[in-house]
Amino acid sequence: MAEAALRFDGLTKRYPGATALSDVSMEIAPGELRAIIGPNGAGKSTLFGLITGVHDVTAGHVYYFGDDITGRSPSAIVRMGIGRAFQVARLFTQLTVFENTLAAVHAHNNSSWWFFRRLGGCRREHERTDTILEEFDLADVARMSAGVLSQGDKKRLELAMARALDPKVLLLDEPTAGMSPSETEQTVALLRRLHVEGGLTILLTEHDMSVVFALAGEVTVLNQGEVLTSGPPEAVRDDRRVVDVYLGEGT
């Protein structure tokens, strides 16, 4: 049996006077696309922060392909192969789309971005950047400043930058937030392609249930920092508890 790509054992995060996540345990198989859903404040972003080392774990453990990565630094976790894209795209807005992606390629190769920018970079890294921009349908805007892109293009650029780090596991925080219906449709198709053709393990949070049901093979519902249920999308959608605490909100 293959080692889980991610495994959480009793994962807990407490703050003074509040518990953000309580005794969360689950396994994400290699190549799985899992959605984490739940009301605001359910613990979704906290879970991502614990996985990526942004938040300190109060109790429990995070395992990545069998290795205990609990307490490791965010940079070490990225180097191991866990990438993250945020709800609000985090870009170098003064740089072009090409330069943003090239910076991520350089970071993956542990090369100096400013050194390569000054010398024009190397052909191999430029070719890798061009390939990624084609993959993410960004080639036509490669020379545009990232700051003037549409919301959909900004989110795709951040996904492209995360992809440039060549992760085995990709964490996506609200990947379609703020997008138009057409941009959402394009992003769903892109994520499906990354998952199926690229073999990526993807863990995403998402409020748009049409996106969740279009992509996820498994859905985990968090409520008040605890796992309410996990299962196939159809079973979760029909679960009375989920309807009461979340889907009944009309999301």
One Martini backbone bead per residue (centre of mass of N, CA, C, O) as a GRO file, in nm:
protein
  251
    1MET     BB    1   0.095   0.037   0.024
    2ALA     BB    2   0.082   0.357  -0.016
    3GLU     BB    3   0.198   0.637   0.089
    4ALA     BB    4   0.095   0.909   0.216
    5ALA     BB    5   0.119   1.229   0.129
    6LEU     BB    6  -0.085   1.298   0.368
    7ARG     BB    7  -0.074   1.319   0.737
    8PHE     BB    8  -0.300   1.343   1.018
    9ASP     BB    9  -0.237   1.349   1.382
   10GLY     BB   10  -0.407   1.519   1.606
   11LEU     BB   11  -0.455   1.805   1.504
   12THR     BB   12  -0.359   2.108   1.689
   13LYS     BB   13  -0.491   2.452   1.760
   14ARG     BB   14  -0.401   2.695   2.005
   15TYR     BB   15  -0.531   2.973   2.169
   16PRO     BB   16  -0.597   3.215   2.365
   17GLY     BB   17  -0.930   3.116   2.423
   18ALA     BB   18  -0.876   2.917   2.162
   19THR     BB   19  -0.983   2.668   1.914
   20ALA     BB   20  -0.907   2.604   1.575
   21LEU     BB   21  -0.798   2.299   1.620
   22SER     BB   22  -0.926   1.947   1.674
   23ASP     BB   23  -0.818   1.643   1.629
   24VAL     BB   24  -0.698   1.605   1.332
   25SER     BB   25  -0.765   1.330   1.101
   26MET     BB   26  -0.587   1.231   0.793
   27GLU     BB   27  -0.577   1.113   0.444
   28ILE     BB   28  -0.367   1.165   0.149
   29ALA     BB   29  -0.339   1.049  -0.149
   30PRO     BB   30  -0.174   0.991  -0.413
   31GLY     BB   31  -0.341   1.189  -0.655
   32GLU     BB   32  -0.534   1.344  -0.491
   33LEU     BB   33  -0.856   1.528  -0.471
   34ARG     BB   34  -0.914   1.747  -0.201
   35ALA     BB   35  -1.178   1.885  -0.013
   36ILE     BB   36  -1.217   2.172   0.204
   37ILE     BB   37  -1.496   2.240   0.408
   38GLY     BB   38  -1.670   2.530   0.549
   39PRO     BB   39  -1.715   2.755   0.754
   40ASN     BB   40  -1.633   3.025   0.883
   41GLY     BB   41  -1.393   2.922   1.121
   42ALA     BB   42  -1.336   2.599   1.090
   43GLY     BB   43  -0.996   2.563   0.998
   44LYS     BB   44  -0.870   2.571   0.710
   45SER     BB   45  -0.631   2.778   0.725
   46THR     BB   46  -0.497   2.647   0.967
   47LEU     BB   47  -0.428   2.382   0.835
   48PHE     BB   48  -0.240   2.503   0.619
   49GLY     BB   49  -0.046   2.638   0.825
   50LEU     BB   50   0.050   2.366   0.950
   51ILE     BB   51   0.159   2.227   0.698
   52THR     BB   52   0.360   2.491   0.616
   53GLY     BB   53   0.471   2.631   0.901
   54VAL     BB   54   0.327   2.902   0.987
   55HIS     BB   55   0.218   2.731   1.220
   56ASP     BB   56   0.207   2.613   1.529
   57VAL     BB   57   0.191   2.313   1.687
   58THR     BB   58   0.029   2.192   1.965
   59ALA     BB   59  -0.077   1.911   1.838
   60GLY     BB   60   0.057   1.663   1.673
   61HIS     BB   61   0.087   1.552   1.316
   62VAL     BB   62   0.287   1.582   1.013
   63TYR     BB   63   0.283   1.392   0.707
   64TYR     BB   64   0.528   1.328   0.433
   65PHE     BB   65   0.568   1.046   0.304
   66GLY     BB   66   0.630   0.958   0.629
   67ASP     BB   67   0.735   1.235   0.714
   68ASP     BB   68   0.804   1.436   0.981
   69ILE     BB   69   0.708   1.799   0.955
   70THR     BB   70   0.683   1.901   1.226
   71GLY     BB   71   0.817   2.232   1.266
   72ARG     BB   72   0.895   2.317   1.004
   73SER     BB   73   0.984   2.527   0.780
   74PRO     BB   74   0.851   2.674   0.511
   75SER     BB   75   1.102   2.642   0.324
   76ALA     BB   76   1.143   2.338   0.373
   77ILE     BB   77   0.862   2.248   0.270
   78VAL     BB   78   0.894   2.350  -0.016
   79ARG     BB   79   1.150   2.179  -0.086
   80MET     BB   80   0.994   1.901  -0.048
   81GLY     BB   81   0.689   1.964  -0.216
   82ILE     BB   82   0.508   2.210  -0.093
   83GLY     BB   83   0.247   2.399  -0.221
   84ARG     BB   84   0.104   2.746  -0.235
   85ALA     BB   85  -0.216   2.903  -0.283
   86PHE     BB   86  -0.397   3.194  -0.253
   87GLN     BB   87  -0.677   3.378  -0.231
   88VAL     BB   88  -0.468   3.609  -0.249
   89ALA     BB   89  -0.262   3.711  -0.465
   90ARG     BB   90   0.108   3.672  -0.459
   91LEU     BB   91   0.278   3.931  -0.614
   92PHE     BB   92   0.490   4.100  -0.845
   93THR     BB   93   0.346   4.380  -0.964
   94GLN     BB   94   0.610   4.520  -1.110
   95LEU     BB   95   0.618   4.268  -1.269
   96THR     BB   96   0.607   4.043  -1.493
   97VAL     BB   97   0.485   3.746  -1.574
   98PHE     BB   98   0.756   3.627  -1.654
   99GLU     BB   99   0.920   3.720  -1.402
  100ASN     BB  100   0.757   3.575  -1.189
  101THR     BB  101   0.806   3.288  -1.302
  102LEU     BB  102   1.115   3.300  -1.309
  103ALA     BB  103   1.152   3.335  -1.005
  104ALA     BB  104   1.038   3.052  -0.936
  105VAL     BB  105   1.243   2.891  -1.098
  106HIS     BB  106   1.489   2.992  -0.943
  107ALA     BB  107   1.400   2.896  -0.664
  108HIS     BB  108   1.399   2.593  -0.739
  109ASN     BB  109   1.721   2.619  -0.833
  110ASN     BB  110   1.881   2.806  -0.629
  111SER     BB  111   1.892   3.082  -0.767
  112SER     BB  112   1.967   3.404  -0.862
  113TRP     BB  113   1.753   3.636  -0.957
  114TRP     BB  114   1.925   3.900  -0.991
  115PHE     BB  115   2.148   3.775  -1.154
  116PHE     BB  116   1.970   3.674  -1.393
  117ARG     BB  117   1.840   3.942  -1.462
  118ARG     BB  118   2.103   4.092  -1.537
  119LEU     BB  119   2.193   3.848  -1.755
  120GLY     BB  120   1.908   3.710  -1.866
  121GLY     BB  121   1.967   3.443  -1.797
  122CYS     BB  122   1.879   3.117  -1.896
  123ARG     BB  123   1.760   2.914  -2.133
  124ARG     BB  124   1.631   2.689  -1.962
  125GLU     BB  125   1.457   2.882  -1.779
  126HIS     BB  126   1.306   3.019  -2.008
  127GLU     BB  127   1.175   2.764  -2.123
  128ARG     BB  128   1.026   2.685  -1.866
  129THR     BB  129   0.856   2.942  -1.851
  130ASP     BB  130   0.713   2.916  -2.124
  131THR     BB  131   0.576   2.645  -2.063
  132ILE     BB  132   0.406   2.739  -1.821
  133LEU     BB  133   0.250   2.967  -1.965
  134GLU     BB  134   0.113   2.779  -2.163
  135GLU     BB  135  -0.027   2.590  -1.956
  136PHE     BB  136  -0.177   2.871  -1.824
  137ASP     BB  137  -0.262   3.081  -2.043
  138LEU     BB  138  -0.007   3.333  -2.041
  139ALA     BB  139   0.151   3.413  -2.304
  140ASP     BB  140  -0.012   3.678  -2.396
  141VAL     BB  141   0.085   3.820  -2.093
  142ALA     BB  142   0.399   3.807  -2.031
  143ARG     BB  143   0.464   4.143  -2.065
  144MET     BB  144   0.288   4.205  -1.839
  145SER     BB  145   0.186   4.342  -1.566
  146ALA     BB  146   0.063   4.197  -1.283
  147GLY     BB  147  -0.110   4.451  -1.177
  148VAL     BB  148  -0.317   4.445  -1.457
  149LEU     BB  149  -0.463   4.202  -1.409
  150SER     BB  150  -0.688   3.993  -1.381
  151GLN     BB  151  -0.808   3.790  -1.149
  152GLY     BB  152  -0.773   3.528  -1.311
  153ASP     BB  153  -0.475   3.580  -1.398
  154LYS     BB  154  -0.357   3.604  -1.116
  155LYS     BB  155  -0.430   3.318  -1.024
  156ARG     BB  156  -0.278   3.172  -1.254
  157LEU     BB  157  -0.002   3.286  -1.182
  158GLU     BB  158   0.019   3.163  -0.902
  159LEU     BB  159  -0.004   2.874  -1.004
  160ALA     BB  160   0.247   2.885  -1.184
  161MET     BB  161   0.447   2.943  -0.952
  162ALA     BB  162   0.386   2.687  -0.796
  163ARG     BB  163   0.459   2.493  -1.031
  164ALA     BB  164   0.765   2.586  -1.059
  165LEU     BB  165   0.835   2.423  -0.781
  166ASP     BB  166   0.758   2.123  -0.820
  167PRO     BB  167   0.524   1.983  -0.679
  168LYS     BB  168   0.348   1.715  -0.517
  169VAL     BB  169   0.193   1.928  -0.337
  170LEU     BB  170  -0.118   2.121  -0.355
  171LEU     BB  171  -0.229   2.425  -0.209
  172LEU     BB  172  -0.568   2.563  -0.221
  173ASP     BB  173  -0.698   2.894  -0.165
  174GLU     BB  174  -0.953   2.978  -0.322
  175PRO     BB  175  -0.907   2.957  -0.658
  176THR     BB  176  -1.205   3.124  -0.744
  177ALA     BB  177  -1.188   3.385  -0.613
  178GLY     BB  178  -1.338   3.655  -0.789
  179MET     BB  179  -1.454   3.514  -1.030
  180SER     BB  180  -1.579   3.454  -1.311
  181PRO     BB  181  -1.747   3.214  -1.470
  182SER     BB  182  -1.532   3.179  -1.697
  183GLU     BB  183  -1.283   3.166  -1.511
  184THR     BB  184  -1.376   2.926  -1.347
  185GLU     BB  185  -1.391   2.724  -1.581
  186GLN     BB  186  -1.090   2.744  -1.659
  187THR     BB  187  -0.975   2.659  -1.380
  188VAL     BB  188  -1.102   2.382  -1.361
  189ALA     BB  189  -0.965   2.270  -1.616
  190LEU     BB  190  -0.676   2.315  -1.515
  191LEU     BB  191  -0.687   2.144  -1.254
  192ARG     BB  192  -0.763   1.882  -1.393
  193ARG     BB  193  -0.506   1.865  -1.564
  194LEU     BB  194  -0.299   1.866  -1.334
  195HIS     BB  195  -0.408   1.612  -1.199
  196VAL     BB  196  -0.413   1.406  -1.437
  197GLU     BB  197  -0.143   1.478  -1.603
  198GLY     BB  198   0.053   1.566  -1.348
  199GLY     BB  199  -0.011   1.403  -1.069
  200LEU     BB  200  -0.130   1.577  -0.855
  201THR     BB  201  -0.162   1.669  -0.528
  202ILE     BB  202  -0.478   1.803  -0.404
  203LEU     BB  203  -0.556   2.075  -0.173
  204LEU     BB  204  -0.876   2.232  -0.114
  205THR     BB  205  -1.042   2.536  -0.082
  206GLU     BB  206  -1.409   2.598  -0.110
  207HIS     BB  207  -1.725   2.773  -0.168
  208ASP     BB  208  -1.775   2.651  -0.448
  209MET     BB  209  -1.965   2.374  -0.507
  210SER     BB  210  -1.924   2.334  -0.813
  211VAL     BB  211  -1.619   2.296  -0.788
  212VAL     BB  212  -1.607   2.065  -0.592
  213PHE     BB  213  -1.792   1.862  -0.765
  214ALA     BB  214  -1.597   1.878  -1.023
  215LEU     BB  215  -1.315   1.775  -0.868
  216ALA     BB  216  -1.367   1.601  -0.625
  217GLY     BB  217  -1.324   1.279  -0.469
  218GLU     BB  218  -1.302   1.425  -0.185
  219VAL     BB  219  -1.471   1.530   0.126
  220THR     BB  220  -1.405   1.766   0.389
  221VAL     BB  221  -1.563   1.860   0.697
  222LEU     BB  222  -1.555   2.157   0.877
  223ASN     BB  223  -1.635   2.229   1.238
  224GLN     BB  224  -1.510   2.394   1.483
  225GLY     BB  225  -1.220   2.234   1.425
  226GLU     BB  226  -1.374   1.978   1.313
  227VAL     BB  227  -1.458   1.672   1.194
  228LEU     BB  228  -1.760   1.586   1.053
  229THR     BB  229  -1.682   1.476   0.752
  230SER     BB  230  -1.623   1.210   0.500
  231GLY     BB  231  -1.640   1.192   0.132
  232PRO     BB  232  -1.813   1.180  -0.121
  233PRO     BB  233  -1.979   1.434  -0.261
  234GLU     BB  234  -2.267   1.309  -0.255
  235ALA     BB  235  -2.269   1.233   0.048
  236VAL     BB  236  -2.214   1.515   0.160
  237ARG     BB  237  -2.455   1.665   0.028
  238ASP     BB  238  -2.670   1.455   0.186
  239ASP     BB  239  -2.583   1.549   0.459
  240ARG     BB  240  -2.754   1.684   0.715
  241ARG     BB  241  -2.523   1.821   0.872
  242VAL     BB  242  -2.411   1.987   0.635
  243VAL     BB  243  -2.663   2.143   0.570
  244ASP     BB  244  -2.692   2.280   0.851
  245VAL     BB  245  -2.381   2.414   0.870
  246TYR     BB  246  -2.357   2.497   0.537
  247LEU     BB  247  -2.541   2.448   0.277
  248GLY     BB  248  -2.782   2.617   0.404
  249GLU     BB  249  -2.640   2.901   0.327
  250GLY     BB  250  -2.605   2.887  -0.004
  251THR     BB  251  -2.300   2.784  -0.107
   0.00000   0.00000   0.00000
